[in-house]
Amino acid sequence: MSADPYAILGVPRTASQEEIRKAYRALAKKYHPDLNPANREAEAKFKEIANAYAILGDPEKRARFDRGEIDAEGQERPRPEYFYRDFAHGAGAGMGGGEAGFDAEEILAELFGRGARLRMRGQDIHAQIEIPFIEAYHGGVRQLALPDGGKVEVKIPAGVRNGEILRLRGKGMPGLGGGPPGDLLIEVAVAPDPRFTLKGDDIYIDQAVPLAEAVLGGRIQVPTPSGAVMVRVPPWSSSGTVLRLRGKGYPKRGGGGHGDAYVTLRITLPTPPDPELESLLRRWAEAHGEKAGKEA
C-alpha cells in the first residue's frame, strides 16, 4: 500500500498549501537526481516526493484524497470488477499535466534552472482480472476499465495460468517532462472449475461410471475443456481406475501442444435401489462364500 503523502512530505494534515509547497521545495532540492547522480535510492525518494506533491499540491486533489475519493496515487477508488494495487515504478499520477504538475515543474525550474533534467517514466498501473477456467484454456479478449474512466482491450492468451502477469506496454500513467508512459500490468486470476483439476500441463477429471459399464465395459461421455469426448471403459474396471486421454490437457507454454487428461472412474449404483440387482448380488455372494447384506 502506498505511503501517506502527508508523511512523505513531513507535514500535518492541517498544513496550509504554502507549508506543503515549502516542504516540497526543500525535499526536492535534497533528493533531486541532478544533485545525486547514480544514486538510485535518492531517485526513488524524489519520485515518491513528486507523487505526494501531485496530490497535496493541488487543492482539489488534496480535498478528494482527504475525503477518501482517491488513493495516495491519485487514482479513483477501485471498481468492484477490477482491483488497482500499489504502483511500483515511474513518475507520479498527474505530473504530466494539470495545475499541480505544472506547479511542480515550476518549482524545480526555480531551484535548478530551466535546463534541469525532469524527464521521468510514468508509473505502472497494477490491475487484476478474474476469468473462468474455460476462458483461460481457450483464450479470449476482455475490456478493462482504467482509473481515468477509459477502457483498454486485453488479449487473454490461450493457456494463461493463475497469477500470471500480462503487460500492456505504454498503457500506464503518463511520464513527467516528456518521459515515456508506464505499463499496465494485469494479474490474471483463474476461477476454479469443479470439473477439472490442473497439475502442470495435465488435467484431472473425476468421472461417474454406472455399475454395468464398469463390469461389462462400454463407452461413456467425459467432459474436457475442449469439449465432451466418448471414452471406452474396459470390462471389470474398478472404482479408481485411471484412463489417459492424450492431448486433452492444458495448452503448454510457448505453443508446444497440450498436456494429457487423466480420467478417474468412480462407480455409481443405480437409483432408486434395484431389488433385482440386490437379489442377484445376494445369490452371488452366497455362492462365493461372501457375507453380504447380513443384518445385525
ZIDABEL-V365258 format. One record per pair of residues at least 24 apart in sequence whose ideal C-beta (glycine too) atoms are under 7 Angstrom apart, sorted by sequence separation. I is the first residue (numbers start at 1). J is the second residue. D is the distance in Angstrom with one decimal. If there is no record, write none. Layout:
# ZIDABEL-V365258
{{I/J/D} {I/J/D}}
This chain:
# ZIDABEL-V365258
{{136/160/5.0} {163/187/6.6} {164/188/5.0} {209/233/5.9} {224/248/4.8} {240/264/6.5} {241/265/4.6} {24/49/6.7} {129/154/7.0} {131/156/6.3} {240/265/7.0} {162/188/6.9} {239/265/6.2} {162/189/6.3} {239/266/5.6} {160/188/5.2} {162/190/4.1} {195/223/5.6} {237/265/5.6} {239/267/4.1} {24/53/4.4} {91/120/4.0} {196/225/6.4} {90/120/6.8} {91/121/6.4} {93/123/6.4} {90/121/4.6} {91/122/5.4} {92/123/6.7} {89/121/7.0} {90/122/4.7} {91/123/6.2} {152/184/6.6} {154/186/6.2} {231/263/6.3} {233/265/6.8} {24/57/6.5} {90/123/3.8} {89/123/6.5} {90/124/6.0} {89/124/5.1} {20/56/5.0} {21/57/6.7} {87/123/4.4} {88/124/5.5} {20/57/6.2} {87/124/6.1} {224/261/5.6} {54/92/4.2} {87/125/6.8} {88/126/6.9} {54/93/6.0} {61/100/6.5} {87/126/6.7} {8/48/5.7} {9/49/6.9} {54/94/4.6} {58/98/6.7} {86/126/6.5} {8/49/6.2} {50/91/6.4} {51/92/3.3} {54/95/5.3} {58/99/5.7} {84/125/6.6} {85/126/4.4} {222/263/5.5} {17/59/6.3} {50/92/4.9} {58/100/3.4} {84/126/6.4} {144/186/6.8} {9/52/5.2} {57/100/4.4} {84/127/5.6} {8/52/4.0} {9/53/6.8} {47/91/6.2} {83/127/6.7} {47/92/6.9} {50/95/6.0} {82/127/5.3} {83/128/4.5} {54/100/5.3} {57/103/5.7} {82/128/6.5} {203/249/4.7} {5/52/3.5} {9/56/6.4} {53/100/6.9} {54/101/6.6} {57/104/6.3} {82/129/6.3} {125/172/4.7} {202/249/4.6} {203/250/5.8} {124/172/4.8} {125/173/6.5} {201/249/5.3} {123/172/5.8} {201/250/5.1} {5/55/4.8} {6/56/6.9} {54/104/6.8} {122/172/5.3} {123/173/4.1} {5/56/5.2} {53/104/5.5} {122/173/4.1} {201/252/5.2} {214/265/6.8} {122/174/4.9} {198/250/5.8} {122/175/4.1} {214/267/4.8} {50/104/6.3} {121/175/5.3} {136/190/4.5} {120/175/5.7} {120/176/4.1} {203/259/6.9} {205/261/6.1} {207/263/5.0} {209/265/4.7} {211/267/5.9} {119/176/6.9} {120/177/6.5} {122/179/6.5} {125/182/6.7} {127/184/6.7} {129/186/5.7} {131/188/6.5} {133/190/5.8} {202/259/4.3} {207/264/6.8} {209/266/6.8} {118/176/6.0} {119/177/4.4} {121/179/5.0} {122/180/6.8} {124/182/4.2} {133/191/6.2} {201/259/2.9} {202/260/5.3} {203/261/4.7} {204/262/5.1} {205/263/4.9} {206/264/5.3} {207/265/6.0} {208/266/5.3} {209/267/5.9} {210/268/6.1} {211/269/5.9} {118/177/3.5} {119/178/5.6} {120/179/4.5} {121/180/5.4} {122/181/4.3} {123/182/4.7} {124/183/5.0} {125/184/4.9} {126/185/5.2} {127/186/5.0} {128/187/4.6} {129/188/6.2} {130/189/4.3} {131/190/6.2} {132/191/5.3} {133/192/6.5} {134/193/6.8} {200/259/6.6} {202/261/7.0} {207/266/6.6} {209/268/6.9} {211/270/6.9} {119/179/4.5} {122/182/3.9} {125/185/7.0} {131/191/6.8} {133/193/3.7} {202/262/6.2} {204/264/7.0} {206/266/5.7} {208/268/4.7} {121/182/6.2} {124/185/5.5} {128/189/6.0} {130/191/5.8} {82/144/6.3} {82/145/5.9} {84/147/6.1} {133/196/6.3} {79/145/6.0} {5/72/5.7} {4/72/6.5} {2/71/6.7} {3/72/6.7} {2/72/3.9} {2/73/5.6} {76/147/5.1} {75/147/4.2} {105/177/6.9} {47/120/6.8} {34/112/5.8} {96/174/3.9} {28/107/6.6} {96/175/6.2} {28/108/6.2} {32/112/6.5} {93/173/5.3} {96/176/5.9} {95/176/4.4} {25/107/5.6} {29/111/5.3} {34/116/6.2} {90/172/6.7} {24/107/6.6} {28/111/6.6} {34/117/5.8} {90/173/6.4} {2/86/5.7} {33/117/6.3} {91/175/5.6} {1/86/6.1} {2/87/6.9} {91/176/3.9} {25/111/6.8} {91/179/6.3} {137/225/4.2} {134/225/5.8} {159/250/6.0} {90/182/4.2} {159/251/3.1} {89/182/6.4} {158/251/5.0} {159/252/7.0} {159/253/6.8} {137/250/6.6} {137/251/6.9}}
